[in-house]
Amino acid sequence: IKLVKFYAWERSFTQSVERWRKKELKYMKKSAVVKAFNFMIVLELPVLLALGIFGVYVHHFSTSGLQATVAFTTLSLFNTLRFPLILLPQAVRGVVEAKTSIKRIRNFLLRPELPPRKLGKKPGIAFKKAFLTY
């Protein structure tokens, strides 16, 4: 920050930061929409599946209608499905982040070695009879 202020680069850096913030905000909005849609699906899917299965069961397989034992057993099974469905997006995100991290680490480790720097015998900066204070 001191260097930016010292050379009066505030405007240049402000414009650059604002561009990056606009891009970041756009991606954050997309991410929020995807998360909301995903959460909606996770919460509604067991209910919709249960309704669909009840409809198919009553229409095709049952002669006496929907029994309470069948209904409550089915509802409890679909309720147990809710927790894995909530964790599924987090697991997918973790796998994607892990693959990205592994790719970055692999690219870094496979880069060629830098040649050793040759240092001259003379120092870059020399002081003779200097009195320095802070």
C-alpha positions in Angstrom: 0.0 0.0 0.0 2.8 2.4 0.8 4.4 1.7 -2.6 1.1 2.4 -4.3 0.6 5.7 -2.4 4.3 6.7 -2.9 4.1 6.4 -6.7 0.5 7.8 -6.8 -0.8 4.7 -8.5 -4.2 4.8 -6.7 -6.3 5.5 -9.8 -4.7 2.7 -11.8 -5.1 0.2 -9.0 -8.6 1.4 -8.2 -9.8 0.8 -11.8 -8.1 -2.7 -11.8 -9.6 -3.6 -8.4 -13.1 -2.4 -9.5 -12.9 -4.5 -12.7 -12.0 -7.6 -10.7 -14.7 -6.9 -8.1 -17.4 -6.6 -10.9 -16.3 -10.0 -12.2 -16.2 -11.5 -8.7 -19.7 -10.1 -8.0 -21.1 -11.6 -11.2 -19.7 -15.0 -10.3 -21.0 -14.7 -6.7 -24.5 -13.9 -8.1 -24.3 -17.0 -10.3 -23.1 -19.1 -7.4 -25.9 -17.9 -5.2 -28.5 -18.7 -7.8 -27.1 -22.2 -8.3 -26.9 -22.8 -4.5 -30.6 -21.6 -4.1 -31.7 -23.9 -6.9 -29.7 -26.8 -5.6 -31.1 -26.3 -2.0 -34.7 -26.1 -3.5 -34.1 -29.4 -5.3 -32.6 -31.1 -2.3 -35.6 -30.1 -0.1 -38.3 -30.8 -2.6 -37.0 -34.0 -4.3 -38.0 -36.5 -1.5 -41.5 -35.0 -1.3 -42.0 -35.1 -5.1 -40.6 -38.6 -5.3 -42.9 -39.8 -2.5 -45.9 -38.3 -4.2 -45.0 -39.8 -7.5 -44.4 -43.3 -6.0 -47.7 -43.1 -4.1 -49.5 -42.2 -7.3 -47.9 -45.1 -9.2 -48.5 -47.5 -6.3 -52.2 -46.6 -6.0 -52.8 -46.5 -9.8 -51.0 -49.7 -10.8 -50.2 -51.9 -7.8 -52.8 -51.5 -5.1 -56.3 -52.9 -5.2 -57.4 -51.5 -1.8 -55.8 -48.0 -2.0 -52.9 -46.7 0.0 -52.3 -48.4 3.3 -51.0 -46.4 6.3 -48.2 -48.9 6.9 -47.0 -48.5 3.3 -47.3 -44.7 3.4 -45.5 -44.2 6.7 -42.7 -46.7 5.8 -42.2 -44.9 2.4 -42.2 -41.5 4.0 -39.6 -42.6 6.6 -37.4 -44.0 3.9 -37.6 -40.8 1.9 -36.9 -38.7 5.0 -33.7 -40.7 5.5 -32.7 -39.8 1.9 -32.9 -36.1 2.7 -29.6 -35.9 4.6 -27.4 -37.6 1.9 -29.0 -35.3 -0.7 -28.1 -32.3 1.4 -24.5 -33.4 1.7 -24.2 -34.4 -2.0 -23.5 -30.8 -3.4 -20.8 -30.3 -0.7 -19.2 -33.5 -1.6 -19.2 -32.7 -5.3 -17.7 -29.2 -4.5 -15.0 -30.9 -2.4 -14.1 -33.3 -5.2 -13.9 -30.4 -7.7 -11.7 -28.3 -5.4 -9.4 -31.3 -4.7 -9.0 -31.9 -8.4 -8.2 -28.3 -9.0 -5.7 -28.2 -6.2 -4.0 -31.3 -7.4 -3.7 -29.9 -10.9 -2.2 -26.7 -9.6 0.3 -28.5 -7.4 1.2 -30.9 -10.2 1.8 -27.9 -12.6 4.0 -26.2 -10.0 6.0 -29.3 -9.2 6.6 -30.1 -12.9 7.9 -26.7 -13.8 11.6 -26.7 -14.9 14.1 -25.7 -12.3 15.5 -22.1 -12.5 19.2 -21.8 -13.3 21.2 -20.8 -10.2 21.9 -17.1 -10.0 25.5 -16.0 -10.4 26.5 -13.6 -7.8 29.4 -11.2 -8.6 32.2 -10.6 -6.2 31.3 -6.9 -5.8 28.2 -6.0 -3.8 25.4 -4.2 -5.6 25.3 -1.4 -3.0 28.3 -0.2 -1.0 28.6 2.4 1.7 31.9 4.0 2.6 32.2 6.1 5.7 28.4 6.4 6.0 26.5 7.5 9.0 22.9 6.1 8.8 20.1 6.7 11.3 16.5 5.9 11.4 
